[in-house]
Amino acid sequence: MKYVVINGSPRKKNTWKVVKQVEQNLDGEFEEIHLAKENIPICHGCHNCIMEGEDKCPHFDIVNPIVEKLKNADGIIMTSPVYAMNVSALLKNFIDHTAYIFHRQEFFTQKALVIVTTAGAGHKKVSKYMDESLRHWGVNKVFKITWATGGEELPDIKSIDKTAIKFKKDVESGKLHSPKLGDIIFFDVWKAMAFKEDGIPADIRFWHETGLVNHDFGPEVKLGMVKKLFSKVMFKILKKVI
C-alpha cells in the first residue's frame, strides 16, 4: 500500500508524534509532504482553477505535483494542529488551492485518515472540517484521530493504534463504502451544473469527458437500489432547478 502524508503543521511536535505512532501500524510505502517546505503561495482567489481549469492556477506547478501524488495513493493521511479554532494556515491554503476538486471530484477509491491535535479546544470541529473537505474531493471513507494535549507524551496509545489499524484494514480491503446522502446530493449538484448552457466551462468539460454525467455517483462505488433511486430523483430535481 502507498500512503501520502500531508503535514499541515509547521513543526514536528505533538501532531507529528501521532503520525509516527500511526505509521507503526501501517504496512507500505510512505511519502511525507510537509507543507511548510513546499512554499505554496497564498491562494489569490482568482477562480482560474474552477472556471478555466486547474492548469490555469498561477501556482499550478507547485500544487499539481502534490495532488498527483494524492491521486496515486491508496491512503491519505492529512494532519493539522488547531490554530485559532481552525486548521493551520498551511493546510487551509492547500485546501483553498484544491477548490476545483470540490467541483470535479476524483478520489472515489481513496481512504483517508485525519489527525488533529490541540493544546486547548476545537479539535473535533477542525477534524469535521477536514473530513468534509476530503469527502467533497470524493474520498470514500475518512477516519479521524483527535488529541487535546495535556503534555508532551501521547495520551491513549491504544486508541491511536486501534483507529490506525481500522484505517489500515479498510485501505487494504479495497472495499468501497456506500456514500452518505449528503455526498450524493453534492455529486448531483455538480452533475446537474454540467448540463447548464452557461455553466462553468472547465466543469462541463470534465463531467462529460470523464463520463461522470452517466453515473449516479463515482463509477467505482456501488449504490444500493434506494440510494441509486435517490440520486436519480435528486439529479432530475436539481437539473430542473439549476
C-alpha positions, -999 to 999 in steps of 0.1 A, spaced: 0 0 0 11 36 -7 3 63 18 8 100 14 10 122 44 0 159 41 15 175 71 -2 208 79 19 217 109 49 240 106 66 220 134 73 184 142 58 183 177 25 167 190 8 163 157 38 146 142 41 123 172 7 109 164 17 105 127 47 84 137 26 63 160 1 57 132 28 48 107 40 20 131 6 3 125 6 5 87 24 -16 61 35 0 30 54 29 14 51 64 30 57 97 13 56 127 37 48 161 23 55 189 47 35 219 35 59 243 54 86 232 30 65 234 -2 64 272 -2 29 273 -18 20 310 -23 -13 322 -8 -43 314 -30 -53 345 -49 -90 336 -51 -87 343 -89 -111 313 -96 -89 303 -126 -87 267 -114 -125 265 -111 -136 284 -142 -108 276 -168 -91 245 -154 -66 237 -126 -37 242 -150 -46 279 -152 -38 283 -115 -8 306 -111 7 281 -86 -2 250 -107 35 239 -109 37 237 -72 3 224 -62 -3 199 -90 26 175 -82 12 172 -47 -23 165 -60 -10 139 -84 8 121 -55 -25 120 -36 -43 106 -67 -18 77 -68 -21 70 -31 -41 41 -16 -44 60 17 -42 97 25 -31 110 59 -40 147 65 -28 164 96 -32 198 113 -28 213 148 -57 236 158 -48 273 152 -74 298 163 -101 272 163 -94 261 127 -68 243 106 -34 258 102 -29 284 76 -6 260 57 -33 234 54 -61 259 47 -40 274 19 -35 240 4 -72 231 6 -81 265 -10 -59 256 -39 -79 224 -43 -113 241 -45 -117 229 -81 -118 193 -69 -149 202 -50 -165 208 -84 -147 179 -102 -143 150 -78 -116 124 -85 -109 105 -52 -137 80 -52 -114 50 -44 -92 66 -18 -95 63 20 -82 90 44 -71 94 80 -74 129 96 -51 137 126 -58 168 147 -41 179 179 -48 210 201 -34 225 233 -69 236 241 -102 230 222 -115 229 187 -101 195 177 -135 180 170 -146 209 149 -114 210 129 -115 173 122 -150 177 110 -140 204 85 -111 183 72 -135 153 69 -160 174 49 -132 188 26 -119 153 18 -155 140 11 -160 169 -12 -130 156 -31 -149 124 -34 -128 104 -8 -146 72 0 -140 69 38 -125 92 64 -111 81 97 -103 105 125 -78 108 154 -80 139 176 -60 147 207 -64 175 232 -28 176 245 -22 177 282 15 175 279 43 161 256 35 124 259 10 107 237 -23 100 256 -41 68 249 -17 50 225 -41 20 223 -68 43 210 -45 57 183 -34 22 173 -70 10 172 -80 37 147 -48 33 127 -54 -5 124 -90 1 113 -77 25 86 -51 0 75 -76 -29 72 -100 -7 53 -74 5 28 -60 -30 23 -95 -45 18 -102 -25 -13 -138 -23 -2 -156 9 -12 -183 22 12 -217 35 1 -217 73 3 -238 94 26 -269 110 12 -253 144 15 -224 133 -6 -248 121 -33 -266 154 -33 -233 172 -37 -224 149 -66 -257 156 -83 -254 193 -79 -222 194 -100 -235 168 -124 -266 190 -130 -244 220 -134 -226 202 -162 -258 204 -183 -262 242 -178 -256 260 -211 -239 290 -194 -222 268 -167 -186 266 -158 -165 256 -189 -139 235 -170 -166 217 -151 -187 209 -182 -156 196 -200 -146 174 -170 -180 159 -163 -187 150 -199 -151 139 -209 -148 116 -178 -183 102 -184 -194 110 -148 -226 125 -162 -237 89 -170 -233 77 -134 -253 82 -102 -221 85 -82 -184 77 -87 -185 47 -111 -163 25 -88 -188 29 -59 -218 6 -59 -251 22 -47 -280 2 -34 -313 5 -51 -326 31 -26 -296 54 -30 -295 49 -67 -331 60 -70 -324 88 -46 -296 100 -68 -317 99 -100 -346 118 -84 -322 144 -69 -305 149 -102 -337 155 -121 -349 180 -95 -315 198 -94 -312 199 -132 -347 214 -135 -340 240 -107 -305 249 -119 
